[in-house]
Amino acid sequence: MATLALTAPASAEILPGNQLLNPGAETDAGVTDEIATPCPSGWNCAGTGDGPTAVRYGTTTFPGLDESAWIGGGRNFFAGGRTASTGLNTSLEHVIQAAGEEWSGGRDVRVTISGCFGGWQNNADFAVASLVAESIVEGRLLTITTAPVTAADRENQTKLLPRSVSAELPRGADRLEAVVDFAGGDGTYNDGYADNLSVTMGNGPEDPPAVDCTPEAGGGDPGGGDPGGGGDPDGNDPEPPADVDRTLGFARKATVRMKRGQVRTKLTCNTDRVEACEGTLTAALVKGAGRSARAAKPLAVGSYSVPSLGTAKAKLDLTTKGAKKIAKLSDAKLAKRALELRATTELGAQDASDSATLAIKRKD
C-alpha cells in the first residue's frame, strides 16, 4: 500500500491549511453498495477483513444526501467497511512528513486534528481520529485522539457530529501520522463514519481551526427550522445537496401528527428532467438494530409532487393499523425506532426509486 507524504520546505514557516490529502474521500468514485471496500486514495488501510472505504452519500441505508448537505460533506464519506467477524477494528493511516524541527523554528506550534464523525441509527460502531507525532531519534512523542460520537450522542440517528482535539507539537517531531480508527463491533459491517478530516497547525497559544460540521450562516436548523426565515415549524428543513445523485432528497426528520392522522416531511426534487418529481411514498417503522434491521408493513402512504429543483412538504395518511401502532408506543420506545421512507418518482418510461431512514417526532 502506498504511503502519501507531504514534505515541507526547510524553513521556519508553519505549514498552512489542511495537511491531509483526500480528507473527505472526494478523490475516489465512492462505492454504492455494502460489499465493495476499496481503500481510499492517499490512505493506508489496516485491519482484519476488507477494511475502510469511501461510500457515496445516499447509498442504501448509509447517510443520505441531506446529511452531506448539512455538514458540507460533498459526494463521499469514509466508512469502516466489512470485517471478517463482529468486533474487529479497522483503520486508515496517513503520513505527513516535514522538515523536523523546522516545524517549530524555535516557536510554540499547536496542532489540531478534527472531523465529522458518526454512525448508523442505534448501532454501536464509531470512528475516532488520532494524530501521532514522532521523532526519528526519540520515537513517539505525542498522541492525541478525538472523543467518539456514540449512538446516544447522535440520539440514535444516522448523522455525523464534530469532534476535535489540539495539543502543542513537540520540538524535534519530524513525522506526523493521522490515523482514523473504526471500532464498535456491532455486526460484520463497521458503520463508523468519518468525513471532512483535517490536520491544521498554528503559532500558539491559540488552537488552530477545527471542522464544525454545521451549515454556513443562513443554513437550515435540523431542530427547529431555518433561523433565517421561512422554516418549517415541524423542523423538517432539508438542505438541497450541491452534488446530486438521487432523484429525491429527504429531510432529517418526519413528524407524525396524531390528530390529523398524517406523517409529514419535506422532499427536494434533485432533477430538472421533469417539471416536477411526482409519485408515491410509503413510510414504515424500522425494527431491529444494525444492518439486520427490517421494516414492518407500511404505516402511512401518500402521493407527492415537488417542483423541479425545488422543495415541498409531503403528507402521508396513516393507515388505521399504523395510527394504532404509533399511539401504543411510549416516547422512549418511539425514540428507538426510525421511519423508513420509500419513494417512486415517475420519470418517463423508467421510474426512479429512492429511500431514506429518518428520525421520528410525534405531535398531537
N, C-alpha and C positions, 0 to 999 in steps of 0.2 A: 504494500500500500504506500502510495506517495505521501510525503510529508511536505506541507506547504510552509514556506518560510518567508518572512518579511525582514529585510536587512536595512537597518538604519544607517545613515551616514555617520562617519566618525566625527561627531561634533557634540556640543553640549545641548543641542536642541532637543526638547521633549517631542516625542513622536505625536503628530497631530491626528485627530479624528479617530475613527473606529479602526482598531488594529486587526480585526478579523476580516478575512476574505470569505465571501459567501455566508454572511452571518444570518441570512434568513432563508437559505436553501433556494434562492431565486435563480442560481446558476443552472440548476437541474430542471428537467422537464417535470418531475414530480409524478409519483405513481398514483393510480386511480383505482386501486383495489387494496385488499388486506393480505395479499400474497407476495407480490414483488417487494424486495427490500434492497435495492442498490445503494451502496454507500454514497452519501452526498459528496459532491466535488469539494476539494480542499480540506477534507477531514479524513482522519483515520478512524475506522470502525473496529471496535473491540467488543468481545463478549461471546457467549455461547448461543448459537442459533444464527439467524440471518442478520440480526442486528439493526441498528438505526437506519432510517431512510428519510427521504423527502417526500411528503404527501401533498397532493393538491387539496386546497380548501374545497369543501363541498363533496368530497368522496364519501360515499355510503354514510355511516354514522359518525364520521370524523367531524371536527369543527367546520361549520358552514361558511359561505362567503360573507354572511352578515358578521361573523366573528372576525374575519380578515379585515373587513371594512372598519370595524370598531377599533381594532388595535393597529391598523395600518400594516397588516401582515402580508400584503401582496398576494402572489399566486400560491406559494407553498409554505409549509412549516416542517419542522423536524418531529418525527415520531420514533418511539423506542423500537418498533418493529417486532417481527416474530422471534420468539425464543424457543429453545429446544424443549423446555418444560417450565412449569409455573415457578416463579420466584427467582429466575436468573436475571442478572442485570446486564445491561449493555451500555456502551459509552461512545462518545465522539471525542476525538483528540485533535487539537490544532496547535501547532508550534509556531511561536513568534520569536524570531531571533533578531538581536540588535547588537550594538557595539559595546556590550558590557557596561562598565562604569560610566560611559558617556551618556547613558540614560539620565543619570542624576547630575553629572557635571558639577559635583560638589553641592548640589541643592537638594532640598527635600521634595521628592516626587511622589505623588499619590496615584494610585491606580484603582479603577472601578471596573468590575465585571457585572453585567446586568442583562436582562432579557425579559421576555414574556413567557411564562410557564403555566402549564395546566394539565388537564386530563379529561377523561370521558365520564360524565354523569357521576354516579357514586363509586366509580372504580377507584381502587387504592393506588394505582400506578401514578408516578410523578417523575419530574425531571428537575435536576439542580445543576448549576454551573459552578465550576471551581477554576481558580487561577493559581498556578504553581510558579513561583519564582525560584530559579536555581542559579547556582554558580558552578562553572566547570571545575573550579578548585575546591569549593567548600560544600558542594551538593545542594540539597534543598534548603532554601532559606525562609520560604513563606508559602502557606496555602490558605486561601480564603474561599469560602463556599456560600452560595446564596441559600436562603431558607427555602424549604419546599413549599409548594402550593398544594395543600391537602384537599380532599373532596369536601371537607367541611368549609374550608376557605372559599371554595367555589360554590358553596351552597348546593352541592350535588348537581351542578350544571356543567355542560361541556363548554368550557371557556378558558381563556388564558389571562393571568394576572401578572403585574410587575414584581420583580424581585431584583435586588442589587446588594452588593457589598463592596466596601472600599477599604484600603489599607495603604500604609506607606511602603513604597518599593524599597527593599533593602539595597544598600550600597553594594556594588560588586555583582549584582544579579545580571547575568548575560544571557539568560534564556527564560522565556515565559511560555507556559503551556496552558491553553484553555481546554478544559475537559467538561463535557456535558454527560452526566450520568443519568440513566433512565432506570428506575427501580420501582418496587412495589410488589410485584408478583401476583397480580390479580388476573389470572388467565395466561394463556400461551402467546397472546399478543400484548406487548408492552405499550399501554396507552398513555405513557408520559409524553407530553408535548412541549416543544420549545420553539420560539421564533424571536426575531429581532435581537439576536445576541450581540453583545457589544463589549469591547475592552477599550477603555479610554484612559489617558494619562493627563496629569495636570501638575503645575507647580504649587505644592501645598501652601497653606494648610487646608484649603477648601477641597472637598471631594470632587473629582471630575464628574461630568454629567452622566446620568443613567437613563435608560429607557423607561418611559412611564406607561406605555400600553394603553393610552387613552386617546380619544379623537382630538383633533385640533379645535381651537376655540369655535364655538357655534355648532359642534357636532352633537349628535343625539345622546341622550342620557337613558341608559337601559332601565333605570328605576322609575323615572317619572316624566318622560317626555323631553323634548328639546328645550333647554332653558332659554334658547334664543327666540322662542315663539313658535306657535304652530304645532306644539307637541300633542301627542295622543294622551288623554288623561288616563288611559289604561296602561300606559308605559310600554307601548309596543312599537317604538320607532326604530325601523331598520336603517342601516347606513348603506346606500347603494354602492356596490363594490366598483373599484376602478377597473378591475380586470375580470371580465365576465366569462364564465364557463358554463353556468347553468341557466336555464330559461327563467327560473324564478329565484328571487332572493327572499329569505324569510326573516322575520323579526326574532328577537331573542326570547320573547315570552308570548304566551297565549293566555287570554283572560276568559274564564268561564263565568258568564253572567247567569246565575241560577234563576232569578225571577223571570228573565226573558228567554231562558232555555236555549242559550246560544254560546258558542265558542267564538271569540273574536281575536283576530290577529291582523298583522299587516303583511302584505306581499309587495315585492318590487318586480316589475317586468324588465328583464335584462336583455331584451332583444328589440330590434326595430324591423324585423322581418314581417311583423304583423302590426295592424293598427292597435291591437290590444291583446294581452295574454288572457285567454278565456278558457275555462274548462271546469273540471270537477275537483273537489277537495274533500278528503276524508281525514278524520282525526281518531286516534286510538291511544289508550294508555299503555305505556311500556312497562312490562313486568320484568323482574329478574335483575341480574347485575352482569356487568362485563359484556362481552360480545356474544354470550349465550342468551341475551335478553330477547324476549319475544313479545310482540304486540298482541293485545286482545282484539276482539271484534270491534269494528268502528263504533264509536260512541257519538259521533257527530258527522254529518255530511252536508255538503252545500256546493254551490257554484260560485264562481268569482269572475270578475272582469277588471283588469288593471291596464290602464293606457300604456302604450309603448314607451319604455324607458321611464315610466312613472311608478308611483307608489299609491296603493289604495287599501282600505280596510276590507277584510273578508269576514263574513258572518256565516257560521255553520250552525244549523239547527241540531240540538241534542236529540238523540233518539230517546224513547221512553226509558229503555233499559240504561242508556248512557247517563241520563239525568239522575236516575236512582243510584247508579254506581258512584257517581261523583258525590251525591248527597250523603252517602253512607260513610265515605272516607273521612277520617279526622284530619285536621290540619297537618299533624305530624306525619301521617301516612301519605297524604297527598304530596307533601314536600319531598317524599322519597320516590315519587313517580315522575314521569315525564310524558309529554304529549308528542306522539309521532304523527306528523302531517305528511300526507302523500297527495301530490297534485298531478293532474294530467292536463297539459296545455295543447290545444288544437293548433297545429302548425301545418296547415295544408294537408297533404296526403300522409304525413308522418307526424304523429303526436309525440310530444316530449313528456317525460316523467321526471319529477323532482320530489325529493323528500327531505325532511329535516326533523330534528328532535328538539323540542322547546320546553322551557320551564313553564309551570302552570301557576296561575294566580286566580284564586276564586273570589268572586264578589256576589253579594246577594242581589 
